[in-house]
Amino acid sequence: MIRRRRRSGVHAVTIGALPRGEALAPSFASAAETCLDDVFGYLLYLTKDRPLAEDLTGATFETALRRWRRFDPRRGTARAWLLAIARSTALDWFRADARRRRREARVGVAEL
C-alpha cells in the first residue's frame, strides 16, 4: 500500500507493501518538477543573486540528469539528493570565483 501526502511542496511517499529495503525511485522528470522550486530557493539563499541562482539551478539539474542512475531512494529522498548536488555546484562556483578574483588581483597589481 502506497499513500501519498503533500509536505512542503514535495510528495512524500509512505511505503507499506514493498519488500523490506526497497523504495520507489521517482523518474528524473517528476523529481525535477517537484524539487525545482526548492533547489532554486536554496541556491538563491546561498548566492543572494537571482541570475546566478538560475544559472546554478540549471547546472545542478544538468549534473543530476547525468548522474540519475546513481540515485538510490533507499539512501534518501530525491529532494535531499538534488539539494546536495546544488550545494556542491554552488561551492564549486564560489571556489572558482575566488580563484578568478585572486588571479585578477595579481595581474592588476603587476600592471601598476
FINURO-95602 format. One record per residue (C-alpha): residue number from 0; residue in three letters; chain; x, y, z. Coordinates in pm, whole numbers. Layout:
N
R     k     r   c     east    north       up
R   NUM   ALA   A        X        Y        Z
...
This chain:
112
R     k     r   c     east    north       up
R     0   MET   A        0        0        0
R     1   ILE   A      138      338     -101
R     2   ARG   A       -7      658       36
R     3   ARG   A       99     1000      -82
R     4   ARG   A       79     1313      125
R     5   ARG   A      189     1660       34
R     6   ARG   A      458     1807      260
R     7   SER   A      627     2140      194
R     8   GLY   A      570     2127     -180
R     9   VAL   A      715     1778     -223
R    10   HIS   A      529     1449     -237
R    11   ALA   A      630     1225       48
R    12   VAL   A      566      858      -19
R    13   THR   A      470      621      259
R    14   ILE   A      559      269      160
R    15   GLY   A      380      -20      319
R    16   ALA   A      363     -310       71
R    17   LEU   A      714     -306      -71
R    18   PRO   A      967     -569       32
R    19   ARG   A     1196     -453      309
R    20   GLY   A     1483     -237      189
R    21   GLU   A     1316     -140     -137
R    22   ALA   A     1186      204     -221
R    23   LEU   A     1022      360     -520
R    24   ALA   A     1257      555     -743
R    25   PRO   A     1081      853     -898
R    26   SER   A     1154      940    -1258
R    27   PHE   A     1400     1221    -1311
R    28   ALA   A     1129     1436    -1468
R    29   SER   A      896     1402    -1169
R    30   ALA   A     1178     1464     -919
R    31   ALA   A     1293     1769    -1113
R    32   GLU   A      941     1907    -1138
R    33   THR   A      863     1867     -769
R    34   CYS   A     1202     1989     -643
R    35   LEU   A     1278     2273     -886
R    36   ASP   A     1150     2549     -658
R    37   ASP   A     1330     2405     -354
R    38   VAL   A     1661     2383     -540
R    39   PHE   A     1626     2734     -682
R    40   GLY   A     1526     2876     -343
R    41   TYR   A     1823     2711     -175
R    42   LEU   A     2065     2844     -435
R    43   LEU   A     1909     3190     -415
R    44   TYR   A     1960     3179      -37
R    45   LEU   A     2326     3078      -81
R    46   THR   A     2412     3327     -355
R    47   LYS   A     2178     3622     -288
R    48   ASP   A     2187     3671     -667
R    49   ARG   A     1885     3569     -878
R    50   PRO   A     2059     3536    -1218
R    51   LEU   A     2343     3336    -1062
R    52   ALA   A     2094     3115     -876
R    53   GLU   A     1914     3049    -1206
R    54   ASP   A     2242     2950    -1374
R    55   LEU   A     2342     2725    -1085
R    56   THR   A     1996     2565    -1082
R    57   GLY   A     2040     2474    -1447
R    58   ALA   A     2387     2336    -1378
R    59   THR   A     2250     2138    -1082
R    60   PHE   A     1982     1969    -1288
R    61   GLU   A     2225     1904    -1573
R    62   THR   A     2458     1726    -1330
R    63   ALA   A     2167     1541    -1169
R    64   LEU   A     2042     1417    -1506
R    65   ARG   A     2388     1282    -1594
R    66   ARG   A     2412     1111    -1253
R    67   TRP   A     2049      996    -1220
R    68   ARG   A     2144      626    -1238
R    69   ARG   A     2341      675     -917
R    70   PHE   A     2038      797     -720
R    71   ASP   A     1936      538     -459
R    72   PRO   A     1596      604     -297
R    73   ARG   A     1691      377       -5
R    74   ARG   A     1961      626       97
R    75   GLY   A     1742      936       91
R    76   THR   A     1487     1138      -98
R    77   ALA   A     1535     1282     -443
R    78   ARG   A     1497     1628     -286
R    79   ALA   A     1786     1570      -46
R    80   TRP   A     1999     1427     -327
R    81   LEU   A     1925     1725     -554
R    82   LEU   A     1997     1975     -275
R    83   ALA   A     2332     1806     -209
R    84   ILE   A     2419     1844     -577
R    85   ALA   A     2305     2208     -562
R    86   ARG   A     2530     2273     -263
R    87   SER   A     2826     2114     -437
R    88   THR   A     2758     2313     -754
R    89   ALA   A     2740     2640     -557
R    90   LEU   A     3059     2564     -363
R    91   ASP   A     3241     2485     -688
R    92   TRP   A     3127     2820     -828
R    93   PHE   A     3235     3009     -513
R    94   ARG   A     3580     2845     -524
R    95   ALA   A     3624     2920     -895
R    96   ASP   A     3513     3281     -838
R    97   ALA   A     3763     3321     -553
R    98   ARG   A     4043     3186     -775
R    99   ARG   A     3941     3422    -1055
R   100   ARG   A     3942     3721     -817
R   101   ARG   A     4286     3631     -679
R   102   ARG   A     4421     3592    -1031
R   103   GLU   A     4275     3928    -1137
R   104   ALA   A     4416     4095     -826
R   105   ARG   A     4767     3960     -901
R   106   VAL   A     4750     4075    -1262
R   107   GLY   A     4609     4413    -1159
R   108   VAL   A     4889     4470     -906
R   109   ALA   A     5155     4362    -1158
R   110   GLU   A     5026     4613    -1416
R   111   LEU   A     5064     4909    -1179
